[in-house]
Amino acid sequence: MIPLPPQLRSYDHDKEIYRIWGLVQHSQPVSAEDTVGYHVGVAFTGKHEPESYKENPVQSYRIFGMTEDGLWRITESSSPFMARRHIRYWTNVELYLATLGGENGKLKGERTTTENISKSGAAVFSTLELNAGDRVEFVCEKYDYSGIAVVCNRIQAADGRFRLHLQFVDSIFPVELLRPEKPKVRN
């Protein structure tokens, strides 16, 4: 239950508290100065729990698309949840991405940002037409990082933007330098 603004709701627009089910996608501890908390990403799934939840409350689920009203559609997962090796930080990191090799020896590149990043890889917004297995150089001046990455996937999301899923192969990204923003207090 959450006091979500009416314009962000799919139903119960007039109620003070919005009751909605969700599927936790990630949870990381964060701290800023004297504040400690968690950064939690939840995929809102609807007003009611899945039928199978009543029979088996420890059932794992996964996302498989969206409903007509903008909520996430979920299905039972055939395997239990497995934690990632490295935490993903859902933050925009500015970078320069350059292809290695290329057609006729021509290099291509672009300035862009991450959607998320971890020690071992990143999801990057990109207009470069790359395929799984292609190699790129990932350069981030702010964090004094440069490394080679392999493209694991290129997808076009529901928002129409393309994302490259990259795995760093020769070094790790210094995530310890990422500073969480101090939570904003609303009066």
N, CA, C and O of each residue as an XYZ file, in Angstrom:
748
protein
N       0.853     -1.171      0.000
C       0.000      0.000      0.000
C       0.898      1.233      0.000
O       1.920      1.278      0.686
N       0.497      2.227     -0.780
C       1.339      3.405     -0.966
C       0.453      4.623     -1.258
O      -0.574      4.482     -1.920
N       0.824      5.798     -0.785
C       0.047      7.004     -1.110
C       0.473      7.557     -2.478
O       1.054      8.639     -2.561
N       0.184      6.817     -3.534
C       0.603      7.161     -4.891
C      -0.291      8.248     -5.472
O      -1.510      8.176     -5.315
N       0.280      9.262     -6.144
C      -0.548     10.319     -6.759
C      -1.550      9.713     -7.751
O      -1.220      8.748     -8.440
N      -2.767     10.266     -7.832
C      -3.819      9.706     -8.701
C      -3.400      9.540    -10.163
O      -3.808      8.570    -10.802
N      -2.607     10.448    -10.703
C      -2.223     10.371    -12.113
C      -1.299      9.189    -12.414
O      -1.101      8.841    -13.578
N      -0.736      8.573    -11.378
C       0.137      7.413    -11.582
C      -0.584      6.086    -11.327
O       0.040      5.026    -11.365
N      -1.864      6.138    -11.072
C      -2.643      4.948    -10.748
C      -3.380      4.412    -11.975
O      -3.665      5.146    -12.922
N      -3.681      3.113    -11.930
C      -4.498      2.482    -12.970
C      -5.929      2.271    -12.511
O      -6.798      1.977    -13.332
N      -6.196      2.413    -11.216
C      -7.526      2.229    -10.644
C      -7.534      2.908     -9.271
O      -6.505      3.415     -8.824
N      -8.687      2.918     -8.605
C      -8.835      3.511     -7.266
C      -8.231      4.919     -7.173
O      -7.486      5.225     -6.241
N      -8.560      5.757     -8.142
C      -7.998      7.106     -8.197
C      -8.434      8.002     -7.029
O      -7.739      8.958     -6.687
N      -9.568      7.696     -6.429
C     -10.104      8.553     -5.374
C      -9.757      8.095     -3.958
O     -10.108      8.777     -2.995
N      -9.083      6.968     -3.810
C      -8.737      6.476     -2.477
C      -7.448      7.126     -1.980
O      -6.558      7.460     -2.762
N      -7.373      7.296     -0.665
C      -6.184      7.931     -0.083
C      -4.938      7.046     -0.242
O      -3.864      7.530     -0.599
N      -5.096      5.756      0.026
C      -3.983      4.802     -0.087
C      -4.267      3.865     -1.250
O      -5.378      3.355     -1.392
N      -3.255      3.642     -2.078
C      -3.353      2.784     -3.258
C      -2.839      1.408     -2.892
O      -1.677      1.259     -2.515
N      -3.689      0.404     -2.998
C      -3.293     -0.970     -2.715
C      -3.016     -1.650     -4.051
O      -3.894     -1.735     -4.910
N      -1.781     -2.135     -4.217
C      -1.379     -2.748     -5.484
C      -0.358     -3.838     -5.208
O       0.465     -3.722     -4.300
N      -0.420     -4.886     -5.995
C       0.560     -5.965     -5.904
C       1.724     -5.628     -6.822
O       1.552     -4.942     -7.830
N       2.901     -6.110     -6.471
C       4.076     -5.852     -7.295
C       5.100     -6.949     -7.161
O       5.067     -7.748     -6.224
N       5.999     -6.974     -8.100
C       7.078     -7.945     -8.139
C       8.391     -7.188     -7.972
O       8.742     -6.368     -8.821
N       9.113     -7.450     -6.901
C      10.379     -6.760     -6.647
C      11.381     -7.165     -7.729
O      11.601     -8.350     -7.980
N      11.975     -6.169     -8.357
C      12.944     -6.408     -9.424
C      14.384     -6.270     -8.942
O      15.278     -6.956     -9.437
N      14.600     -5.393     -7.988
C      15.937     -5.230     -7.411
C      15.808     -4.496     -6.090
O      14.835     -3.780     -5.855
N      16.804     -4.683     -5.227
C      16.840     -4.014     -3.932
C      18.297     -3.886     -3.514
O      18.990     -4.891     -3.356
N      18.763     -2.656     -3.334
C      20.141     -2.421     -2.930
C      20.178     -1.456     -1.765
O      19.446     -0.466     -1.742
N      21.041     -1.750     -0.787
C      21.200     -0.783      0.303
C      21.890      0.474     -0.221
O      22.806      0.389     -1.039
N      21.455      1.624      0.245
C      22.086      2.894     -0.122
C      22.224      3.736      1.137
O      21.448      3.608      2.084
N      23.229      4.597      1.123
C      23.393      5.528      2.231
C      23.935      6.837      1.685
O      24.699      6.858      0.719
N      23.533      7.909      2.309
C      23.992      9.241      1.945
C      24.096     10.033      3.244
O      23.098     10.268      3.925
N      25.300     10.432      3.568
C      25.567     11.137      4.823
C      25.006     10.338      5.992
O      25.508      9.250      6.275
N      23.987     10.838      6.676
C      23.465     10.143      7.848
C      22.191      9.346      7.560
O      21.525      8.904      8.497
N      21.837      9.153      6.280
C      20.628      8.435      5.903
C      20.993      7.060      5.349
O      21.862      6.942      4.484
N      20.326      6.023      5.850
C      20.518      4.671      5.346
C      19.154      4.148      4.918
O      18.160      4.350      5.616
N      19.106      3.490      3.796
C      17.847      2.937      3.311
C      18.099      1.956      2.189
O      19.211      1.451      2.033
N      17.066      1.683      1.404
C      17.163      0.755      0.279
C      16.597      1.404     -0.968
O      15.610      2.137     -0.906
N      17.219      1.132     -2.090
C      16.700      1.518     -3.396
C      16.012      0.263     -3.919
O      16.673     -0.727     -4.233
N      14.678      0.306     -4.014
C      13.904     -0.869     -4.404
C      13.157     -0.569     -5.695
O      12.498      0.464     -5.814
N      13.261     -1.462     -6.647
C      12.514     -1.359     -7.893
C      11.393     -2.383     -7.887
O      11.640     -3.578     -7.727
N      10.155     -1.919     -8.060
C       9.000     -2.803     -8.026
C       8.220     -2.663     -9.328
O       7.942     -1.550     -9.774
N       7.873     -3.781     -9.929
C       7.017     -3.800    -11.111
C       5.584     -3.989    -10.636
O       5.225     -5.066    -10.162
N       4.761     -2.947    -10.759
C       3.371     -3.044    -10.322
C       2.621     -4.010    -11.242
O       2.706     -3.909    -12.466
N       1.872     -4.963    -10.624
C       1.238     -6.028    -11.401
C      -0.284     -6.040    -11.343
O      -0.911     -6.724    -12.152
N      -0.894     -5.316    -10.429
C      -2.350     -5.265    -10.433
C      -2.979     -5.214     -9.062
O      -2.298     -5.191     -8.037
N      -4.300     -5.197     -9.072
C      -5.076     -5.059     -7.840
C      -5.124     -6.357     -7.028
O      -5.309     -6.322     -5.811
N      -4.960     -7.491     -7.696
C      -5.077     -8.783     -7.026
C      -3.826     -9.634     -7.258
O      -3.146     -9.515     -8.277
N      -3.550    -10.489     -6.282
C      -2.421    -11.412     -6.408
C      -2.731    -12.472     -7.464
O      -3.898    -12.725     -7.762
N      -1.688    -13.097     -8.034
C      -1.921    -14.188     -8.990
C      -2.620    -15.359     -8.283
O      -2.410    -15.578     -7.090
N      -3.439    -16.099     -9.009
C      -4.150    -17.248     -8.433
C      -3.187    -18.239     -7.788
O      -3.471    -18.760     -6.710
N      -2.062    -18.502     -8.428
C      -1.128    -19.501     -7.903
C      -0.478    -19.062     -6.599
O       0.022    -19.900     -5.848
N      -0.477    -17.762     -6.319
C       0.093    -17.270     -5.068
C      -0.685    -17.809     -3.872
O      -0.103    -18.111     -2.830
N      -2.006    -17.928     -4.026
C      -2.840    -18.448     -2.946
C      -2.472    -19.892     -2.612
O      -2.495    -20.294     -1.448
N      -2.134    -20.665     -3.638
C      -1.768    -22.069     -3.454
C      -0.330    -22.227     -2.978
O      -0.028    -23.134     -2.201
N       0.567    -21.344     -3.442
C       1.985    -21.470     -3.129
C       2.599    -20.069     -2.997
O       3.070    -19.514     -3.990
N       2.601    -19.487     -1.785
C       3.106    -18.124     -1.596
C       4.603    -17.949     -1.855
O       5.070    -16.814     -1.945
N       5.363    -19.029     -1.976
C       6.799    -18.899     -2.252
C       7.115    -19.102     -3.738
O       8.283    -19.171     -4.120
N       6.086    -19.196     -4.567
C       6.269    -19.332     -6.010
C       7.031    -18.117     -6.553
O       6.735    -16.984     -6.175
N       7.998    -18.344     -7.426
C       8.713    -17.252     -8.093
C       7.971    -16.884     -9.377
O       7.357    -17.732    -10.024
N       8.044    -15.586     -9.731
C       7.372    -15.091    -10.928
C       8.365    -14.289    -11.761
O       9.425    -13.884    -11.283
N       7.995    -14.072    -13.012
C       8.802    -13.232    -13.900
C       7.865    -12.387    -14.754
O       6.701    -12.735    -14.949
N       8.379    -11.293    -15.249
C       7.619    -10.383    -16.112
C       7.625    -10.929    -17.530
O       8.636    -11.465    -17.984
N       6.492    -10.796    -18.243
C       6.470    -11.186    -19.652
C       5.628    -10.247    -20.505
O       4.952    -10.697    -21.430
N       5.658     -8.972    -20.214
C       4.939     -7.998    -21.024
C       4.078     -7.085    -20.162
O       4.178     -7.081    -18.935
N       3.226     -6.311    -20.835
C       2.368     -5.360    -20.126
C       0.907     -5.606    -20.473
O       0.575     -6.145    -21.529
N       0.048     -5.193    -19.549
C      -1.391     -5.263    -19.777
C      -1.850     -4.000    -20.496
O      -1.074     -3.060    -20.671
N      -3.103     -3.983    -20.907
C      -3.651     -2.829    -21.622
C      -3.656     -1.578    -20.750
O      -3.580     -0.464    -21.269
N      -3.746     -1.750    -19.422
C      -3.793     -0.583    -18.530
C      -2.419     -0.156    -18.011
O      -2.333      0.651    -17.085
N      -1.344     -0.690    -18.598
C       0.001     -0.232    -18.271
C       0.666     -0.925    -17.097
O       1.745     -0.514    -16.673
N       0.045     -1.971    -16.563
C       0.667     -2.732    -15.477
C       1.442     -3.898    -16.065
O       1.185     -4.326    -17.190
N       2.397     -4.408    -15.288
C       3.210     -5.522    -15.773
C       2.439     -6.828    -15.688
O       1.729     -7.083    -14.715
N       2.585     -7.646    -16.713
C       1.998     -8.978    -16.754
C       3.064     -9.950    -16.242
O       4.226     -9.876    -16.642
N       2.657    -10.856    -15.357
C       3.630    -11.812    -14.812
C       3.158    -13.238    -15.049
O       1.974    -13.489    -15.272
N       4.097    -14.157    -14.996
C       3.811    -15.576    -15.116
C       4.700    -16.321    -14.130
O       5.704    -15.784    -13.662
N       4.333    -17.542    -13.821
C       5.144    -18.342    -12.914
C       6.503    -18.610    -13.550
O       6.606    -18.874    -14.748
N       7.519    -18.540    -12.741
C       8.871    -18.839    -13.186
C       9.135    -20.311    -12.934
O       8.745    -20.846    -11.896
N       9.793    -20.966    -13.876
C      10.066    -22.398    -13.717
C      11.217    -22.667    -12.756
O      11.395    -23.796    -12.300
N      11.994    -21.643    -12.449
C      13.101    -21.821    -11.511
C      13.033    -20.729    -10.443
O      12.487    -19.653    -10.685
N      13.584    -21.007     -9.270
C      13.548    -19.986     -8.212
C      14.438    -18.799     -8.556
O      15.333    -18.893     -9.395
N      14.169    -17.682     -7.887
C      14.951    -16.465     -8.085
C      16.419    -16.717     -7.760
O      16.744    -17.382     -6.776
N      17.299    -16.181     -8.597
C      18.741    -16.266     -8.342
C      19.291    -14.851     -8.331
O      19.084    -14.084     -9.271
N      19.983    -14.518     -7.274
C      20.569    -13.181     -7.161
C      21.673    -13.009     -8.207
O      22.391    -13.953     -8.536
N      21.789    -11.788     -8.715
C      22.863    -11.485     -9.667
C      24.207    -11.507     -8.956
O      24.290    -11.306     -7.745
N      25.242    -11.751     -9.720
C      26.595    -11.766     -9.165
C      26.985    -10.385     -8.657
O      27.614    -10.258     -7.606
N      26.607     -9.345     -9.410
C      26.917     -7.971     -9.029
C      25.643     -7.137     -9.027
O      24.774     -7.315     -9.880
N      25.539     -6.239     -8.076
C      24.392     -5.345     -7.955
C      24.332     -4.411     -9.155
O      25.356     -3.887     -9.595
N      23.117     -4.203     -9.687
C      22.905     -3.202    -10.732
C      22.547     -1.882    -10.063
O      21.742     -1.843     -9.133
N      23.147     -0.811    -10.543
C      22.828      0.527    -10.071
C      22.026      1.210    -11.170
O      22.525      1.416    -12.276
N      20.785      1.559    -10.863
C      19.889      2.168    -11.840
C      20.138      3.667    -11.844
O      19.410      4.448    -11.231
N      21.194      4.039    -12.557
C      21.598      5.430    -12.629
C      22.121      5.729    -14.027
O      22.631      4.842    -14.712
N      21.992      6.975    -14.440
C      22.498      7.394    -15.744
C      23.935      7.859    -15.607
O      24.215      8.880    -14.979
N      24.837      7.104    -16.199
C      26.256      7.446    -16.237
C      26.564      7.885    -17.662
O      26.298      7.147    -18.612
N      27.123      9.084    -17.817
C      27.489      9.569    -19.150
C      28.753      8.871    -19.618
O      29.679      8.649    -18.838
N      28.783      8.522    -20.918
C      29.928      7.795    -21.454
C      30.069      8.031    -22.945
O      29.190      8.600    -23.591
N      31.195      7.581    -23.476
C      31.400      7.545    -24.921
C      31.572      6.084    -25.286
O      32.358      5.370    -24.664
N      30.837      5.639    -26.296
C      30.888      4.257    -26.751
C      31.465      4.240    -28.154
O      30.954      4.927    -29.039
N      32.522      3.466    -28.374
C      33.173      3.413    -29.688
C      33.255      1.966    -30.160
O      33.596      1.067    -29.392
N      32.939      1.758    -31.432
C      33.042      0.414    -31.997
C      34.504      0.050    -32.191
O      35.351      0.926    -32.371
N      34.794     -1.220    -32.154
C      36.137     -1.721    -32.436
C      36.055     -2.516    -33.730
O      35.217     -3.409    -33.853
N      36.894     -2.210    -34.675
C      36.818     -2.881    -35.973
C      35.943     -2.066    -36.894
O      36.290     -0.948    -37.272
N      34.800     -2.633    -37.255
C      33.854     -1.904    -38.097
C      34.069     -2.183    -39.569
O      35.041     -2.823    -39.970
N      33.126     -1.679    -40.372
C      33.191     -1.865    -41.817
C      34.309     -1.028    -42.407
O      34.428      0.158    -42.100
N      35.129     -1.636    -43.253
C      36.232     -0.959    -43.936
C      37.141     -0.225    -42.962
O      37.738      0.789    -43.321
N      37.254     -0.717    -41.745
C      38.128     -0.103    -40.760
C      37.613      1.199    -40.186
O      38.325      1.857    -39.428
N      36.377      1.595    -40.531
C      35.816      2.839    -40.023
C      35.241      2.624    -38.633
O      34.456      1.706    -38.397
N      35.647      3.484    -37.732
C      35.142      3.410    -36.374
C      33.911      4.290    -36.239
O      33.811      5.342    -36.870
N      32.984      3.851    -35.415
C      31.791      4.636    -35.117
C      31.731      4.823    -33.617
O      32.274      4.023    -32.854
N      31.072      5.873    -33.206
C      30.933      6.104    -31.782
C      29.829      7.093    -31.491
O      29.304      7.751    -32.390
N      29.483      7.188    -30.206
C      28.454      8.125    -29.785
C      28.580      8.413    -28.302
O      29.077      7.598    -27.525
N      28.113      9.603    -27.932
C      27.966      9.951    -26.514
C      26.582      9.482    -26.104
O      25.605      9.703    -26.820
N      26.501      8.837    -24.953
C      25.234      8.283    -24.501
C      25.245      8.129    -22.988
O      26.149      8.626    -22.315
N      24.242      7.444    -22.453
C      24.169      7.193    -21.016
C      23.751      5.745    -20.763
O      23.213      5.062    -21.634
N      24.021      5.315    -19.548
C      23.572      3.991    -19.140
C      22.134      4.069    -18.646
O      21.671      5.119    -18.200
N      21.445      2.953    -18.732
C      20.163      2.802    -18.041
C      20.456      2.240    -16.652
O      19.850      2.641    -15.659
N      21.403      1.299    -16.610
C      21.888      0.745    -15.348
C      23.306      0.259    -15.563
O      23.753      0.075    -16.695
N      24.018      0.049    -14.436
C      25.419     -0.347    -14.538
C      25.792     -1.186    -13.320
O      25.235     -1.012    -12.236
N      26.740     -2.095    -13.516
C      27.272     -2.906    -12.417
C      28.778     -2.989    -12.593
O      29.328     -2.396    -13.520
N      29.446     -3.715    -11.718
C      30.894     -3.900    -11.860
C      31.234     -4.581    -13.177
O      32.267     -4.298    -13.783
N      30.350     -5.491    -13.622
C      30.688     -6.345    -14.760
C      29.984     -6.002    -16.064
O      30.224     -6.665    -17.073
N      29.119     -4.980    -16.079
C      28.440     -4.659    -17.333
C      27.475     -3.513    -17.184
O      27.363     -2.903    -16.120
N      26.769     -3.226    -18.278
C      25.834     -2.104    -18.289
C      24.786     -2.295    -19.369
O      25.007     -3.000    -20.354
N      23.632     -1.650    -19.168
C      22.633     -1.501    -20.220
C      22.762     -0.049    -20.668
O      22.662      0.869    -19.853
N      22.983      0.154    -21.953
C      23.315      1.464    -22.500
C      22.329      1.836    -23.598
O      22.059      1.031    -24.489
N      21.789      3.053    -23.542
C      20.963      3.561    -24.638
C      21.893      3.787    -25.823
O      22.944      4.409    -25.672
N      21.515      3.287    -27.009
C      22.422      3.410    -28.138
C      21.697      3.381    -29.478
O      20.700      2.680    -29.653
N      22.226      4.167    -30.420
C      21.727      4.134    -31.795
C      22.670      3.343    -32.698
O      22.397      3.180    -33.887
N      23.772      2.852    -32.143
C      24.720      2.061    -32.927
C      24.107      0.712    -33.279
O      23.511      0.051    -32.429
N      24.255      0.310    -34.528
C      23.713     -0.977    -34.965
C      24.762     -2.057    -34.753
O      25.597     -2.327    -35.617
N      24.692     -2.660    -33.581
C      25.657     -3.690    -33.204
C      24.926     -4.993    -32.942
O      23.717     -5.003    -32.714
N      25.667     -6.093    -32.976
C      25.099     -7.412    -32.765
C      25.801     -8.101    -31.609
O      26.894     -7.704    -31.205
N      25.165     -9.137    -31.081
C      25.780     -9.924    -30.019
C      27.144    -10.407    -30.495
O      27.281    -10.910    -31.611
N      28.146    -10.250    -29.642
C      29.517    -10.653    -29.974
C      30.403     -9.506    -30.415
O      31.628     -9.615    -30.349
N      29.802     -8.387    -30.872
C      30.611     -7.227    -31.258
C      31.281     -6.650    -30.018
O      30.772     -6.760    -28.902
N      32.436     -6.031    -30.246
C      33.189     -5.440    -29.138
C      33.170     -3.922    -29.263
O      33.214     -3.367    -30.361
N      33.103     -3.259    -28.095
C      33.088     -1.802    -28.052
C      34.030     -1.327    -26.953
O      34.371     -2.073    -26.035
N      34.440     -0.072    -27.069
C      35.182      0.550    -25.979
C      34.215      1.458    -25.231
O      33.509      2.266    -25.833
N      34.195      1.314    -23.917
C      33.296      2.036    -23.017
C      34.178      3.032    -22.267
O      35.030      2.629    -21.475
N      33.980      4.335    -22.512
C      34.830      5.365    -21.909
C      33.967      6.306    -21.073
O      33.022      6.914    -21.574
N      34.309      6.414    -19.791
C      33.578      7.285    -18.882
C      34.582      8.204    -18.196
O      35.315      7.780    -17.303
N      34.611      9.462    -18.620
C      35.570     10.420    -18.062
C      35.323     10.695    -16.589
O      36.270     10.767    -15.806
N      34.056     10.852    -16.199
C      33.721     11.227    -14.825
C      34.306     10.258    -13.804
O      34.747     10.676    -12.733
N      34.313      8.981    -14.125
C      34.813      7.973    -13.195
C      36.165      7.404    -13.617
O      36.596      6.367    -13.114
N      36.834      8.099    -14.554
C      38.169      7.718    -15.014
C      38.225      6.238    -15.380
O      39.095      5.500    -14.919
N      37.281      5.823    -16.218
C      37.177      4.418    -16.599
C      37.176      4.266    -18.109
O      36.513      5.017    -18.824
N      37.926      3.292    -18.577
C      37.903      2.900    -19.976
C      38.093      1.396    -20.024
O      39.021      0.856    -19.421
N      37.211      0.724    -20.745
C      37.310     -0.724    -20.818
C      36.648     -1.266    -22.067
O      35.838     -0.597    -22.707
N      37.010     -2.490    -22.397
C      36.426     -3.183    -23.534
C      35.215     -3.975    -23.039
O      35.247     -4.586    -21.971
N      34.144     -3.949    -23.843
C      32.937     -4.695    -23.501
C      32.462     -5.471    -24.723
O      32.696     -5.078    -25.866
N      31.790     -6.579    -24.450
C      31.181     -7.390    -25.502
C      29.676     -7.139    -25.467
O      29.073     -7.087    -24.395
N      29.084     -6.986    -26.632
C      27.638     -6.830    -26.732
C      27.003     -8.199    -26.506
O      27.280     -9.147    -27.242
N      26.152     -8.299    -25.487
C      25.444     -9.555    -25.210
C      24.079     -9.575    -25.875
O      23.563    -10.639    -26.219
N      23.491     -8.385    -26.055
C      22.161     -8.305    -26.639
C      21.893     -6.867    -27.070
O      22.468     -5.927    -26.521
N      21.024     -6.705    -28.046
C      20.535     -5.393    -28.477
C      19.033     -5.513    -28.595
O      18.530     -6.314    -29.382
N      18.306     -4.713    -27.811
C      16.846     -4.804    -27.831
C      16.219     -3.430    -28.015
O      16.794     -2.404    -27.653
N      15.031     -3.445    -28.587
C      14.237     -2.231    -28.658
C      13.115     -2.393    -27.640
O      12.291     -3.301    -27.753
N      13.087     -1.516    -26.654
C      12.113     -1.611    -25.569
C      10.797     -0.965    -25.972
O      10.680     -0.371    -27.043
N       9.815     -1.091    -25.096
C       8.476     -0.544    -25.348
C       8.508      0.958    -25.580
O       7.640      1.495    -26.269
N       9.512      1.655    -25.006
C       9.612      3.107    -25.200
C      10.205      3.470    -26.561
O      10.353      4.651    -26.874
N      10.549      2.458    -27.380
C      11.071      2.691    -28.723
C      12.576      2.864    -28.789
O      13.146      2.857    -29.880
N      13.235      3.019    -27.646
C      14.683      3.229    -27.641
C      15.417      1.887    -27.628
O      14.961      0.910    -27.034
N      16.569      1.874    -28.303
C      17.395      0.672    -28.322
C      18.353      0.681    -27.142
O      18.853      1.731    -26.738
N      18.599     -0.493    -26.600
C      19.548     -0.665    -25.506
C      20.530     -1.757    -25.882
O      20.159     -2.791    -26.437
N      21.790     -1.503    -25.568
C      22.824     -2.527    -25.704
C      23.089     -3.077    -24.316
O      23.262     -2.313    -23.366
N      23.122     -4.378    -24.193
C      23.496     -5.015    -22.932
C      24.951     -5.432    -23.095
O      25.287     -6.268    -23.933
N      25.798     -4.835    -22.281
C      27.246     -5.000    -22.411
C      27.840     -5.744    -21.224
O      27.385     -5.597    -20.089
N      28.866     -6.547    -21.503
C      29.625     -7.213    -20.443
C      31.072     -6.753    -20.569
O      31.696     -6.915    -21.618
N      31.608     -6.171    -19.473
C      33.000     -5.731    -19.475
C      33.906     -6.967    -19.452
O      33.667     -7.904    -18.690
N      34.941     -6.961    -20.288
C      35.780     -8.157    -20.391
C      37.206     -7.976    -19.890
O      37.885     -8.966    -19.619
N      37.678     -6.738    -19.760
C      39.075     -6.561    -19.365
C      39.263     -5.811    -18.055
O      40.390     -5.676    -17.581
N      38.177     -5.322    -17.464
C      38.273     -4.590    -16.200
C      36.884     -4.478    -15.593
O      35.886     -4.794    -16.242
N      36.825     -4.028    -14.346
C      35.537     -3.822    -13.705
C      35.287     -2.330    -13.542
O      36.219     -1.543    -13.374
N      34.001     -1.950    -13.595
C      33.630     -0.554    -13.439
C      33.676     -0.194    -11.955
O      33.231     -0.983    -11.121
N      34.213      0.995    -11.604
C      34.349      1.385    -10.190
C      33.024      1.863     -9.572
O      32.843      3.057     -9.331
N      32.109      0.929     -9.320
C      30.789      1.287     -8.785
C      30.877      1.930     -7.408
O      29.950      2.626     -6.993
N      31.975      1.708     -6.696
C      32.118      2.330     -5.378
C      32.201      3.850     -5.473
O      32.028      4.538     -4.466
N      32.463      4.387     -6.663
C      32.505      5.839     -6.854
C      31.127      6.440     -7.121
O      30.950      7.655     -7.042
N      30.147      5.583     -7.439
C      28.787      6.082     -7.648
C      28.243      6.534     -6.316
O      28.251      5.768     -5.353
N      27.778      7.740     -6.243
C      27.251      8.290     -4.998
C      25.736      8.365     -5.106
O      25.214      8.997     -6.024
N      25.028      7.731     -4.187
C      23.567      7.850     -4.236
C      23.153      9.268     -3.918
O      23.775      9.949     -3.102
N      22.083      9.704     -4.580
C      21.553     11.033     -4.288
C      20.888     11.007     -2.926
O      20.266     10.015     -2.545
N      21.022     12.090     -2.203
C      20.346     12.186     -0.911
C      18.840     12.223     -1.177
O      18.372     12.992     -2.017
N      18.083     11.386     -0.458
C      16.636     11.384     -0.675
C      16.035     12.768     -0.454
O      16.413     13.486      0.472
N      15.091     13.128     -1.324
C      14.417     14.420     -1.209
C      13.285     14.287     -0.208
O      12.491     13.349     -0.270
N      13.223     15.226      0.705
C      12.175     15.234      1.713
C      11.067     16.141      1.223
O      11.302     17.299      0.878
N       9.844     15.600      1.194
C       8.699     16.403      0.752
C       7.914     16.846      1.973
O       7.668     16.063      2.891
N       7.533     18.089      1.971
C       6.727     18.631      3.077
C       5.252     18.473      2.796
O       4.422     18.871      3.613
